[in-house]
Amino acid sequence: MTRNKPTNHQTDHHEEGVDVPYQDVNPETLRNLIEEFVSRDGSDWGDAGGTMEAKIDQVLRQFKAGKIKVVFDLASQTANIVPKL
């Protein structure tokens, strides 16, 4: 019977990534990741304006407050900043 074959393909399609403590990310790499995050089209920064440095500081405060995290996607080999659930 072929029904007894393991089906590992399901887990391969739903890889969520690996949480990486922001403190473990190289400071220059973290800054680049944050700069990319705050400069994306469609970011929800509203009309607050502000300098890039102010936005970076805001993101760092959110990291320190535990509101966001860095996730490394194993499939795409990319890192992203996402809200903690």
Protein Blocks (a to p, Z undefined) as FASTA:
>chain_A
ZZlpccfklmmmmcgbjcddfklpcfklmmmmmmmmmmpghiaebjnnpafklmmmmmmm
mmmnopaccdddfklopacddddZZ
